[in-house]
């Protein structure tokens, strides 16, 4: 069971979620404890490089950046805001995009 399981389930059900993630890997875009709003994504055309997404890469759940998109949007390359790369994941493992960050 991962830290984001409940949020992922809600996003898959088409619901927008709000939560306060912990950690500093996304600073200064998201600080530990900021309130983030994440909306479901239905189509890979909705994604752009530099979007922050809730996703799973190699079995780990992240609220990290889109660093690259494959030509047809079927794969997404994920990393944090500190230069670390998590790797490629399929679009079906990208559950939602951050649309708002509040202190």
Secondary structure, DSSP 8 states (H G I E B T S, - for coil): --TTHHHHHHHHTT--EEEE---STTTTTS-TT-EEEEEE---GGG--TT-EEEEEETTEEEEEEEEEE-TTSSEEEEE-TTS-EEEEEEGGGEEEEEEEEE-
